[in-house]
């Protein structure tokens, strides 16, 4: 069964017995550079092995897999600049992140047998291409702005060499809204929840776009990830202490209500991002065990689409909210 995520996961990811986060900060590179290996050697973190392919023909080029990088340039977005991400730096302003291509693999190392998820954003190349168009690809939305364009990442899992039926979909750009003010091209880091894939020993990535030709997809097929999080002990009994959470009304005019039920008391941070990924509001909340009711005043924010992240005590939940 396919799981669709429009920019944010709408379900809380499960907390497992043990997890490991590959944030790539242990690597060392010269400033504004990237992993390069003409032998095509895969590279490793403590929890995973990342595919890397190098082709020697045509003078040599990076032909597949992932490359870790510390490039901070957000202005150069073309085929000569493949590695830099649209967010400028890694998640939470870290120095390192990784950029990947479709049909690439990440292999999970023992004892980890599942993937909780990762943060994702567009590369600058893909972002600029979709925003402005180029000699290969169209401007998203077209001349009128009404074209229902999209750019989507799909994650699939393997277990013992068998491709599992579930998938996770995440829209890196979405222009399918009837209200054009809600259209977006992702320029910030957002969480992709992969817990629905269950127990896996590797994951692979596919990319799809509304802009295609007889040669395939015109949109630059690159994406950037950070904080690749694996889990040990994937099981139905190992669930988050969030039993339920609800955000309403949605769409909203001013006051937004949050109902959250938790087994434990904890401190949470609520962050609100606008449609281009800029942080516009932050609140810190003490939640009690049991049912919590909390209201946020968003009347000072302009109308449009916002993304709300609730995080605390190793738990995270994200929502998309429309303010009228």
N, C-alpha and C positions, 0 to 999 in steps of 0.2 A: 504494500500500500504506500502510495506516494504522500509525502508530507510537504506542503507548500508553505513557505515563509515569505511574506511580503515585507522585506527589509528587516523585520525583527521577528524573532520567535515569539509566539503567543502562549507558549507553555513553558513552565519552569523546567530547567534541565535537572536531571536526577543527580543527587549527591551519592557517590559510591564509596566503597570502603577506603580507597586510596586513589589519589590522582597526582599527575605529574604535568607541569606546564613547561613547554619548550618556548622560551621567550627570546632565544637566539643571542642573548646578551653576553654569553660566555665566549662568543667568537671574536676574533680580532682581524680587522681590515684597515688598510689605509683610509683616510677620509674620503668620502664620496666614491666608494668603490663597491665591488660585488664579488661573490664567489666565482672563480674561474678555474676550470680543470680540463685541459685539452684531452685528457684520457677518459673523460666522461665518468669520473668516479662519483658515486653517490656520497652524500655527507650525512653525518650522524648527530643526533642529540641523545640525551640519556633515555628518552622514551620512544624514539622513532628513527627510522632511516628514510631520508628524503631522496627520491630519484633525481638524477641529474644526467642529461644527455648532451654530448658535444659532437657535432658532425664536422669532419675535416674537409669536405668538399667546399668549393666556392670560397676558399680562403679560411674556412672554419667559422662556425656559428653555434650559438646555444640553441639546440633544437628541441628541447623538451625537459620536463621536470621542474625543479625548484632551485633557485639561487638565493642565498641570504645576502643581504645588502645593508648599507648604512647611508645610502644616497638621500639627501634632503631637498633636492631640486624639485620644485613644483611648477616651474615655468616651462621647462622643455618637455613637450609631449609629442614625440614622433617616433618613427621606426628606428632612429638612431639612439633613442633613450628608452629602453625597454624595462628597466628595473625599478625606477623610482615610483613611489606611490603618491596618490593625490592628496593624502593627509599630511605629507611633508616629512613626518617621522613615524616611528613605530607607535604601537598602541600606548597610550598614556605618556606620550612624548619620549618613549624609549629610543635608543640609538639604532637598534637592529630590527629588521623584519625580513620576510622572505617573499619573493615574487615567483609565481608559478604559471604554467601553461596547462591547457586542457589535456585530458587523457594521461595525466601524470599520477604517480602513486606515492603515498606515504605509508610505509610499513611500520606497524606498531610493534615495539619490542616487548618481550616478556619481562616482567609478569603482567604487563598491562594488556587487557583484552577488549578494550572499548575506547571510543572517542567521545568525550563530552562535547567538544566543539572547538571553535577558534574564532578570532576576530578577523574580519575581512574588510577590504576597501578596494576601490578601483586603482589601477595604475594611472599615472599622469597621462600616458599615451592614450589609453582607452577613454579616460575622462575628457581630454581635449578633443578627441575624435568625435565622440558623441555630442559634445557641447557645440562644436563649431563645424563639424564635417571636415573632410580632407579629400585628397585625390583618390582614395580608395573607398571611403565610407560616407554615408549621408549624415547630415545634422539631424539629431533626434527631434522628432516632432514635425520635421519637414518645414516648408516655407510658411504654412499656416499655423504650425504649432499643434495641429490636431492629429497628426499621424500617431497611431497607437504603438509606438516603439517600445522595446524592452531589451534588456541585457541580463541574462540569468546564469547563475552558477548552480550546478546540480552535483551533489555528493552521493556516491554509492559506496557500499562496503562489501568486502570479501571476507569469507570465512572458510579456511581449508580449501582455497582455490575455487570456491563457488561464489558467484555474484549473488548477494542477498536481494530480496525483492523490494525492501524499503529504500527510499531516497529522501534527501533533504534538498529543497530548492530555496534559493535566495536571490532576490532581484537586486542587482547592482545598479540598475537604472529601470525606471518604470514610467512610461508616458501613456498608459492605458486609461487614465482617469478621464471621466467626462468633464471634470473641472480642471483646466490646464494649470491652475495655480498649485495643484497637488503633484504635478509631475516632478521627478527628481532624478539626478545622477549622483550616486553616492560619492562623497568626498571626505567622509570621516570613518573611523573604525567602528564596526558594529559586530555584535556577537552572532554566530551561526550555531544553533543548537543541533547537535548530531546524535543525541542520546537515543532517538528512535531507531537508529541503525542497529542497536543491540551489540552483542559480542562480535567483534571483527578483529582480523589480524592485519588488514590494510584497508585504505580508502583511496578512491580514485575520483577525479573531478572532470565534469563535462561543462561546456559553455554553449549557450544558445543566444541568438540575437534575432530580432525582427528584420535586420538589414543583411540580406544574403544575395549572392549572385550564383551563376553556374559554377563558379570556382569554390563556393562555400561561403562562410561567414565573412562579412566585410568589416565588422567591428573588431578592433584589435583584441586578440584572444589572450589576454593577460589579466592576472588579478594578484593582489598582495594579501598575505596572511600574517598573523602574529598570535602569540600565546596559544600554540597548538596544544590542547589539553587532552591527555589520555587518562583512562580510568582502569583500575584493577577491581574486579569483582562486580560485573554488570549483572543486575538481577532485579526482579520486580519488587522485592521487598526493600530494596535500597532506594528510598525515595527522599525527596526534599522534605524538610519540616514545614514547608508551605503547603498547607492542605488545599487552600483555595485563595484566589485573588481576583478582584474584579474592579475595573475602572469605568466610571460612568458619570454623566452621559457622554456619549461619543457618537456623533459630533457634540461639541460643547460650546457654550457661549462665554462663560467666565469661570464659574466654580466647577471643579472636577473632584469627584469623590472616589476615594480608594478604600475598598473593603478587602482586608487581608486577614486570613486565619493562619495562625502559626502554633506549633506545639511548644515553642520556646520563646522567651523574650530575647530581643536582639536590637541592635542599633543599625539603621539602614540609611543610605544616602540615595536621594532621588535626584536624578539629573534629567534636565529637559533640553533637547537639541532641536534646532530648527531644521528646515528641509535641506540645507546645505551642510549640516553637521556642526554648526557653531553652538557651543553651550550657552544657553540663554537664562537658565535658572537652576539653582541647586538648593535642595532642602535636606536637612538632617532630621530623622524621625526616630523616636524610641518606640518600638512596637512591643506589646505585651503578649504573653501566651494567651491563646484564645482568639476571639474575633476583634479586630481593630478597625475603626472607622476614622479616616483621615481625609481632610479637604484641602485642596490647593487652589489658590486664586490665580487664574491665568488671564484675568481681564486686561492686564497691561500688555499682553502679547498681541502681536498683529494676527489677523486671520490667516490661516494656512495649515499646513501639516507639520506636526511635531512628533518627536520620538522620545519616549519616556523610559528611562532605565532605573529600575529599583534593584539595589545591590546591598548585601550585608550577610555576614556570617557564612561566607562561601556559597551564597545563593544569589541568583540573578534572575530577573524577569524583565522583559522588554515589551513595550506597547507602541503602537502607532495611534496618534490622536489627531483628529481634525478639529480645528477651532473655527467657528463661523463668526 
